[in-house]
Amino acid sequence: RDDYLKTLRLYLESGCKVQQTAETNSLHRNTVNYRIRKMRDILGCDFQNGKQNFLLLMALYIKTLIEKK
């Protein structure tokens, strides 16, 4: 879902800060926490690994570039 991907991108860009992600995305903090928990379960990652977060963010950027073509 696009809303989950947008939340994930903003979360990773903010340095995994829930409050900043919520404010940027105009969401409630609990909504961001819920989405992050769901993505953690789906992706099987904990978002505590900087290298993994970098790779996820690059994948999201590449997806955006591909969709623009």
C-alpha positions as a Markdown table, in Angstrom:
| # | Residue | x | y | z |
|---|---|---|---|---|
| 1 | Arg | 0.0 | 0.0 | 0.0 |
| 2 | Asp | 1.2 | 3.4 | -0.9 |
| 3 | Asp | 0.4 | 5.0 | 2.4 |
| 4 | Tyr | 2.5 | 2.4 | 4.2 |
| 5 | Leu | 5.4 | 3.0 | 1.8 |
| 6 | Lys | 5.2 | 6.8 | 2.3 |
| 7 | Thr | 5.2 | 6.3 | 6.1 |
| 8 | Leu | 8.2 | 4.0 | 5.8 |
| 9 | Arg | 10.1 | 6.5 | 3.6 |
| 10 | Leu | 9.4 | 9.4 | 6.0 |
| 11 | Tyr | 10.2 | 7.2 | 9.0 |
| 12 | Leu | 13.6 | 6.2 | 7.6 |
| 13 | Glu | 14.4 | 9.8 | 6.4 |
| 14 | Ser | 13.7 | 11.1 | 9.9 |
| 15 | Gly | 16.2 | 8.7 | 11.4 |
| 16 | Cys | 13.4 | 6.4 | 12.7 |
| 17 | Lys | 11.7 | 9.2 | 14.7 |
| 18 | Val | 8.0 | 8.4 | 15.2 |
| 19 | Gln | 6.9 | 11.9 | 16.3 |
| 20 | Gln | 8.6 | 13.6 | 13.4 |
| 21 | Thr | 7.2 | 11.1 | 10.9 |
| 22 | Ala | 3.7 | 11.7 | 12.4 |
| 23 | Glu | 4.0 | 15.4 | 12.1 |
| 24 | Thr | 5.4 | 15.3 | 8.5 |
| 25 | Asn | 2.7 | 12.8 | 7.3 |
| 26 | Ser | -0.1 | 14.5 | 9.3 |
| 27 | Leu | -0.9 | 11.4 | 11.2 |
| 28 | His | -1.4 | 10.5 | 14.8 |
| 29 | Arg | 1.7 | 9.0 | 16.5 |
| 30 | Asn | -0.2 | 5.8 | 17.3 |
| 31 | Thr | -1.0 | 5.4 | 13.6 |
| 32 | Val | 2.7 | 5.6 | 12.7 |
| 33 | Asn | 3.6 | 3.1 | 15.5 |
| 34 | Tyr | 0.9 | 0.7 | 14.2 |
| 35 | Arg | 2.2 | 1.0 | 10.6 |
| 36 | Ile | 5.8 | 0.5 | 11.6 |
| 37 | Arg | 4.9 | -2.6 | 13.6 |
| 38 | Lys | 3.0 | -4.0 | 10.7 |
| 39 | Met | 5.9 | -3.4 | 8.3 |
| 40 | Arg | 8.3 | -4.8 | 10.8 |
| 41 | Asp | 6.2 | -8.0 | 10.8 |
| 42 | Ile | 5.9 | -8.1 | 7.0 |
| 43 | Leu | 9.5 | -7.3 | 6.2 |
| 44 | Gly | 11.0 | -9.2 | 9.1 |
| 45 | Cys | 13.3 | -6.4 | 10.1 |
| 46 | Asp | 13.6 | -4.2 | 13.2 |
| 47 | Phe | 14.7 | -0.9 | 11.8 |
| 48 | Gln | 17.6 | -0.8 | 14.3 |
| 49 | Asn | 20.2 | -1.7 | 11.7 |
| 50 | Gly | 21.6 | 1.4 | 9.9 |
| 51 | Lys | 22.8 | -0.6 | 6.9 |
| 52 | Gln | 19.4 | -2.3 | 6.5 |
| 53 | Asn | 17.6 | 1.0 | 6.8 |
| 54 | Phe | 19.9 | 2.6 | 4.2 |
| 55 | Leu | 19.2 | -0.3 | 1.7 |
| 56 | Leu | 15.4 | 0.0 | 2.3 |
| 57 | Leu | 15.5 | 3.8 | 1.8 |
| 58 | Met | 17.5 | 3.3 | -1.5 |
| 59 | Ala | 15.0 | 0.8 | -2.7 |
| 60 | Leu | 12.2 | 3.3 | -2.1 |
| 61 | Tyr | 14.1 | 6.0 | -4.0 |
| 62 | Ile | 14.7 | 3.6 | -6.9 |
| 63 | Lys | 11.0 | 2.6 | -6.9 |
| 64 | Thr | 10.1 | 6.3 | -7.2 |
| 65 | Leu | 12.6 | 6.9 | -10.0 |
| 66 | Ile | 11.3 | 3.8 | -11.9 |
| 67 | Glu | 7.7 | 5.0 | -11.5 |
| 68 | Lys | 8.5 | 8.4 | -13.0 |
| 69 | Lys | 9.5 | 6.8 | -16.4 |
